[in-house]
Amino acid sequence: MATGITKREQHSQDAISALDFYREPTALPPDNAEVTLSYPNKANRSDIIKPVPRRFLIVDGGNTTETSRLPENAFVLDDNFFVLNELIRENVKVNLYYLDPPYGTGFDFHSRNLEHAYKDSMGAAAYIEFMRRRLILMRETMADDGSIYVHIGHQMLGHLKVVMDEVFGPTNFRNLITRRKCSSKNFTSKQYSNINDYILFYSKTKSYKWNKPGIEPEQSWIDREYPKFDSFGRRYKLVPVHAPGTRNGETGQPWRGIMPPAGKHWQYAPTKLEELDRQGDIHWSRNGNPRRKVYWSADKKMALTDYWDLYRDAHHQSIKITGYPTEKNLSMIKMIVGASSDEGDLVIDPFCGSGTTLHAARDLGRRYLGVDASFSAAKASLHRMRQGLEPMGDYVNKPVKKADSLPLPLGDEKEEQRCGFVVDSRLFAAYPDEIRDLSEI
Ligand SMILES: C[S@@+](CC[C@H](N)C(=O)[O-])C[C@H]1O[C@@H](n2cnc3c(N)ncnc32)[C@H](O)[C@@H]1O
């Protein structure tokens, strides 16, 4: 080893040259290269956002009124491509999109009374392009501080993450949330039991609305997290007073002759640490290590992580739902609406199915618009928004008395807030009787 390098280093160099010898003579892509999916018939963004003229009718019993602007607080029966395209023309700014599109399962879905609800059987490339076109329209209509949540299964998750990075930019990716959708099943296939689905959360820009959500902790969590009591009987826990990373400023200086541990800095300047100690908020261990006391208070909430175990879909007969297949958990969507929009904001669900998002948005004082192409979804959404929800079992087998429905939360404002019903005029021309029937709900 005349070169002064060790045998091990020489071995690594040999291994690298051997790899170089076999490597194709093509350079690796530059670090800032965009990653995109490639497939036939991938449309240009400029073609996707071009206006597609459509006429919309507000249907109210026997009356139809043509409207030049989509009303708010309404359900629209149409392919969402046309509605999203119309929103661009109307320069609408959407604060929050939640969507739960078909997952690419390869199945057809029926409601609990066996009515056909929707097809989910596109090929992979067609599915991805179908979604990409709509995501481009959604981005175009989002407010600068808006957010989008896309609920999806494992089937297309990987593809959609790449598409959303392409459309929204990878720096606007916020979370990949795993939601536990059901309890463990009696699973017999030769693979692991599938109990989760996923939510891709993106914002339009880095400056987006965020009302930090929290959940009420259970007593066992409080006991575990805040195990100590001070002389006044107040619960507290001990947390470090240092944080990772070295600093040259005040927080990197000794406090009471003690340096922060190697590779760390004090969380506060020594003057602030002195003040905390004077207030009795520092606990000194027998070895002389300081830690800070953090007190429990009843308004403290547990921060939500990106694993959601609390929002499973309806699983027993007493829960009130619409009976529409793949209906999502109302509390989960309320949490999302609360976290990513403010009162009076506009929330849109372009694949709204039974109208869970509309229900959540209305309960939380947001403006809303739901779109679905399925007549069965129109029936479920309008029924839910106008008549309330029904206990699951009863809804399937027998008509439910109005008194059994959940009351509309708006009391006297019921008429004023009645969910509107809008259809694409071409649909109305093809199915006038069915659409009039739906509008009577
Ligand atoms: C998974 S379901 C949504 C369920 C909904 N989140 C709920 O809580 O009831 C997906 C919905 O997307 C609708 N859909 C599929 N393609 C559509 C399109 N191009 N335009 C509008 N709706 C569409 C289907 O009819 C179906 O109701």
The ligand as an SDF file (V2000), in Angstrom:
LIG
                    3D

 27 29  0  0  0  0  0  0  0  0999 V2000
  -65.3890    6.3640   -3.5250 C   0  0  0  0  0  0  0  0  0  0  0  0
  -66.8420    7.1120   -4.0830 S   0  0  0  0  0  0  0  0  0  0  0  0
  -66.9860    8.5450   -3.0620 C   0  0  0  0  0  0  0  0  0  0  0  0
  -67.6690    8.2670   -1.7410 C   0  0  0  0  0  0  0  0  0  0  0  0
  -67.8230    9.5190   -0.8860 C   0  0  0  0  0  0  0  0  0  0  0  0
  -66.5760    9.9780   -0.3650 N   0  0  0  0  0  0  0  0  0  0  0  0
  -68.7740    9.2840    0.2650 C   0  0  0  0  0  0  0  0  0  0  0  0
  -68.4160    9.5650    1.4370 O   0  0  0  0  0  0  0  0  0  0  0  0
  -69.8850    8.8380    0.0170 O   0  0  0  0  0  0  0  0  0  0  0  0
  -66.3060    7.7600   -5.6230 C   0  0  0  0  0  0  0  0  0  0  0  0
  -67.3640    8.5300   -6.3910 C   0  0  0  0  0  0  0  0  0  0  0  0
  -66.7920    9.1170   -7.5370 O   0  0  0  0  0  0  0  0  0  0  0  0
  -67.8290    9.2040   -8.5160 C   0  0  0  0  0  0  0  0  0  0  0  0
  -67.2150    9.4610   -9.8350 N   0  0  0  0  0  0  0  0  0  0  0  0
  -66.4080    8.6390  -10.5440 C   0  0  0  0  0  0  0  0  0  0  0  0
  -66.0150    9.2560  -11.6710 N   0  0  0  0  0  0  0  0  0  0  0  0
  -66.5810   10.4860  -11.6700 C   0  0  0  0  0  0  0  0  0  0  0  0
  -66.5390   11.5920  -12.5560 C   0  0  0  0  0  0  0  0  0  0  0  0
  -65.8320   11.5750  -13.7000 N   0  0  0  0  0  0  0  0  0  0  0  0
  -67.2490   12.7010  -12.2480 N   0  0  0  0  0  0  0  0  0  0  0  0
  -67.9590   12.7580  -11.0880 C   0  0  0  0  0  0  0  0  0  0  0  0
  -68.0350   11.7380  -10.2030 N   0  0  0  0  0  0  0  0  0  0  0  0
  -67.3510   10.6200  -10.4890 C   0  0  0  0  0  0  0  0  0  0  0  0
  -68.5380    7.8780   -8.3860 C   0  0  0  0  0  0  0  0  0  0  0  0
  -69.8490    7.9510   -8.9340 O   0  0  0  0  0  0  0  0  0  0  0  0
  -68.5250    7.6820   -6.8790 C   0  0  0  0  0  0  0  0  0  0  0  0
  -69.7080    8.1630   -6.2940 O   0  0  0  0  0  0  0  0  0  0  0  0
  1  2  1  0
  2  3  1  0
  2 10  1  0
  3  4  1  0
  4  5  1  0
  5  6  1  0
  5  7  1  0
  7  8  2  0
  7  9  1  0
 10 11  1  0
 11 12  1  0
 11 26  1  0
 12 13  1  0
 13 14  1  0
 13 24  1  0
 14 15  1  0
 14 23  1  0
 15 16  2  0
 16 17  1  0
 17 18  1  0
 17 23  2  0
 18 19  1  0
 18 20  2  0
 20 21  1  0
 21 22  2  0
 22 23  1  0
 24 25  1  0
 24 26  1  0
 26 27  1  0
M  CHG  2   2   1   9  -1
M  END
$$$$
